[in-house]
Amino acid sequence: MKHLFILLFAISLVACNPKSLPTVFVQKDNYALLKVSHETSKDELQRIKEQLENQDITMDYSSSSFFDNGRLQILKLLVTTPAGHTGQTTADIVNLQFRYYGFKYDKDGAPVFKIGEIQED
């Protein structure tokens, strides 16, 4: 019985570890995909924001919170596309450790704009 308890405890500890979710940013003509997580830094978001401006996509993350090491703690994201689609999403550190959040803009896609939880693919 003692060994079973130790095994279950060890499994629960492993299950609680954050997933490895590096920042994903893809930008092409009429297309942009951003996936952020607990591994995303403030500097990364600033660089991405500047790149999106070249595509007339406005991204505001200024209400987000960051840890002392610059990593994302609470995401508050507001995005506006060239066609005027606007959306916002929020996520706390617990959700950011296990899921991607961000947006997808595809001028020729259906839907054209999606913001919130983004699948890992």
WOKAJO-V822276 format. One record per pair of residues at least 24 apart in sequence whose ideal C-beta (glycine too) atoms are under 8 Angstrom apart, sorted by sequence separation. I is the first residue (numbers start at 1). J is the second residue. D is the distance in Angstrom with one decimal. If there is no record, write none. Layout:
# WOKAJO-V822276
i: [I | I]
j: [J | J]
d: [D | D]
This chain:
# WOKAJO-V822276
i: [27 | 42 | 57 | 72 | 77 | 79 | 81 | 83 | 27 | 32 | 34 | 41 | 56 | 57 | 77 | 82 | 25 | 56 | 75 | 77 | 79 | 87 | 89 | 91 | 43 | 45 | 55 | 85 | 87 | 88 | 89 | 27 | 42 | 85 | 87 | 89 | 41 | 83 | 87 | 41 | 42 | 83 | 40 | 41 | 81 | 39 | 40 | 81 | 38 | 39 | 38 | 79 | 37 | 36 | 79 | 77 | 36 | 36 | 57 | 38 | 40 | 38 | 37 | 38 | 36 | 37 | 37 | 37 | 36 | 37 | 35 | 36 | 35 | 36 | 35 | 34 | 33 | 34 | 33 | 34 | 32 | 33 | 32 | 33 | 32 | 31 | 21 | 31 | 21 | 24 | 30 | 31 | 21 | 30 | 19 | 21 | 24 | 30 | 31 | 18 | 19 | 21 | 18 | 35 | 34 | 33 | 35 | 21]
j: [51 | 66 | 81 | 96 | 101 | 103 | 105 | 107 | 52 | 57 | 59 | 66 | 81 | 82 | 102 | 107 | 51 | 82 | 101 | 103 | 105 | 113 | 115 | 117 | 70 | 72 | 82 | 112 | 114 | 115 | 116 | 55 | 70 | 113 | 115 | 117 | 70 | 112 | 116 | 71 | 72 | 113 | 71 | 72 | 112 | 71 | 72 | 113 | 71 | 72 | 72 | 113 | 72 | 72 | 115 | 115 | 75 | 77 | 105 | 93 | 96 | 96 | 96 | 97 | 96 | 97 | 99 | 100 | 100 | 101 | 100 | 101 | 101 | 102 | 102 | 102 | 102 | 103 | 103 | 104 | 103 | 104 | 104 | 105 | 105 | 105 | 96 | 106 | 97 | 100 | 106 | 107 | 98 | 107 | 97 | 99 | 102 | 108 | 109 | 97 | 98 | 100 | 98 | 118 | 118 | 118 | 120 | 120]
d: [6.0 | 5.0 | 5.7 | 6.1 | 7.3 | 5.0 | 5.1 | 7.2 | 7.3 | 5.9 | 7.7 | 7.8 | 7.9 | 6.6 | 7.2 | 8.0 | 7.6 | 4.1 | 5.6 | 7.3 | 7.8 | 6.5 | 5.0 | 7.8 | 6.3 | 7.8 | 7.1 | 6.3 | 7.9 | 6.8 | 4.6 | 6.6 | 4.9 | 3.9 | 3.7 | 7.8 | 4.5 | 6.8 | 7.7 | 5.7 | 7.5 | 7.9 | 6.9 | 7.2 | 7.4 | 6.7 | 4.6 | 5.5 | 6.4 | 7.9 | 6.1 | 7.9 | 7.3 | 6.3 | 5.8 | 7.2 | 6.3 | 7.8 | 6.4 | 6.1 | 7.9 | 4.3 | 5.2 | 4.7 | 7.4 | 7.3 | 7.5 | 5.7 | 6.8 | 7.4 | 3.9 | 5.8 | 7.4 | 5.1 | 4.6 | 4.0 | 7.4 | 5.6 | 7.7 | 7.8 | 7.5 | 5.0 | 7.4 | 7.7 | 4.6 | 6.7 | 7.9 | 5.2 | 7.9 | 7.2 | 7.2 | 7.0 | 8.0 | 3.7 | 6.7 | 7.8 | 7.8 | 6.4 | 7.9 | 3.7 | 5.5 | 6.0 | 6.9 | 5.0 | 8.0 | 7.7 | 8.0 | 7.7]
